[in-house]
Amino acid sequence: MKNAAFNLDKNTTKSSSWIKKKQTQPLKSPLSLLLILSLFLFIFLFISFFKITPNSLFSKTITNNPLISQCSKFQTLALGEKFLWYAPHSGFSNQLSEFKNGILMAGILNRTLIVPPVLDHHAVALGSCPKFRVLGPKEIRVSVWDHVLDLVKTGRYISMADIIDISSLVPSSIKAIDFRVFASLWCNVNMDFTCSNDLNAQSSLFDSLNLCGSILSGIHGNVDKCLYAVDEDCRTTVWTYKNGDEDRVLDSFQPDEQLKKKKKISYVRRRQDVYKSLGPGSEAGSATVLAFGSLFTAPYKGSELHIDIHEARRDQRIQSLIDNSEFLPFVPEILNAGKKFALETIKAPFLCAQLSCASLGFVGTAGSTIADSIELMRKSDVCSKS
Ligand SMILES: *[C@@H]1O[C@H](CO)[C@@H](O)[C@H](O)[C@H]1NC(C)=O
């Protein structure tokens, strides 16, 4: 029998070499390799699962595998670097002021700013802080993610840094990363965001992008040491920084009794030092990604709606960041195009003013040429059309 088997093998060289291989180098067979790999993967998943469980029980985090594995994969890629995301919204000037606040927060918290795209005009709306009627941080982060994916799909993605020149700040004052680069790493997808035709075809890719967007938005809760989704917004918090005030004192602007009764709201606005709340040593401070909601602020009734950091005399690094980011220029391409237009097309000294119907309510002085123009706009009824 033995001989017969041997002879048979000899006739078919393929099977004989296979048997030989199997006998001498059992570890190199694809099946054993697969087994060993799955064992490692199993142990890895097992460890990750139990590492995350205590926190998830506490913060009601769901413990599905994509959440955990995606976050830990990203942490491995991040090599200790920490990131800051926020949700831009409303019109361009709003987005620009939020961008500047993002730069400020990235400086204070020493995190790499994730530079967002320019969103379509009012594609995402916040609501009204004075009326305490705003989209919550989670909801607005989801809306922004959805809109950004839409910009990618339709090939209309333009980064904020394609418009506003931040080269004087990056990387000397803050670190920054393009959202598309971040999202590729965060979602663990190898994709070319500039190639929209490819993306349209891959609906499964967008399914996974939707999932990782919902994770980044914090709708599944925080992920221990990986993601901290800020829950504070203008209804509860005015961020301060080293201003010498006591931390967590009441802000001067609070919802009035009528509003509290009518809307059944119980918001209390406190002034909180952002570094103490979200900086090193805090739970948020240890997270690889920190996601804010809206970073919109505006003066209101003697206070600020959400961020009251206009100077940082106790921190020279942040003070110079505030000074240097007050007026950020357009990128050279835009400035040069403007200069060319002025020189070759207008060919005369001129004053440029942008007037929009939304601004009409805020312009009070009459008699200037701008006010006259506004009056003209009113009379010619340009605003009722939109
Ligand atoms: C900022 O973080 C980096 C590590 O990411 C660290 O090396 C650096 O000292 C930090 N800078 C400040 C001012 O905290």
Ligand as a Chemical Component Dictionary entry (heavy atoms), coordinates in Angstrom:
data_LIG
# 
_chem_comp.id                   LIG 
_chem_comp.type                 NON-POLYMER 
_chem_comp.pdbx_formal_charge   0 
_chem_comp.three_letter_code    LIG 
# 
loop_
_chem_comp_atom.comp_id 
_chem_comp_atom.atom_id 
_chem_comp_atom.alt_atom_id 
_chem_comp_atom.type_symbol 
_chem_comp_atom.charge 
_chem_comp_atom.model_Cartn_x 
_chem_comp_atom.model_Cartn_y 
_chem_comp_atom.model_Cartn_z 
_chem_comp_atom.pdbx_ordinal 
LIG C1 C1 C 0 1.594 70.252 22.361 1  
LIG O1 O1 O 0 1.539 68.847 22.133 2  
LIG C2 C2 C 0 2.739 68.284 21.687 3  
LIG C3 C3 C 0 2.494 66.813 21.439 4  
LIG O2 O2 O 0 1.459 66.643 20.535 5  
LIG C4 C4 C 0 3.846 68.521 22.706 6  
LIG O3 O3 O 0 5.056 68.016 22.231 7  
LIG C5 C5 C 0 3.968 70.009 22.997 8  
LIG O4 O4 O 0 4.908 70.220 24.053 9  
LIG C6 C6 C 0 2.629 70.581 23.388 10 
LIG N1 N1 N 0 2.746 72.034 23.498 11 
LIG C7 C7 C 0 2.175 72.741 24.470 12 
LIG C8 C8 C 0 2.403 74.193 24.431 13 
LIG O5 O5 O 0 1.502 72.220 25.335 14 
# 
loop_
_chem_comp_bond.comp_id 
_chem_comp_bond.atom_id_1 
_chem_comp_bond.atom_id_2 
_chem_comp_bond.value_order 
_chem_comp_bond.pdbx_ordinal 
LIG C1 O1 SING 1  
LIG C1 C6 SING 2  
LIG O1 C2 SING 3  
LIG C2 C3 SING 4  
LIG C2 C4 SING 5  
LIG C3 O2 SING 6  
LIG C4 O3 SING 7  
LIG C4 C5 SING 8  
LIG C5 O4 SING 9  
LIG C5 C6 SING 10 
LIG C6 N1 SING 11 
LIG N1 C7 SING 12 
LIG C7 C8 SING 13 
LIG C7 O5 DOUB 14 
# 
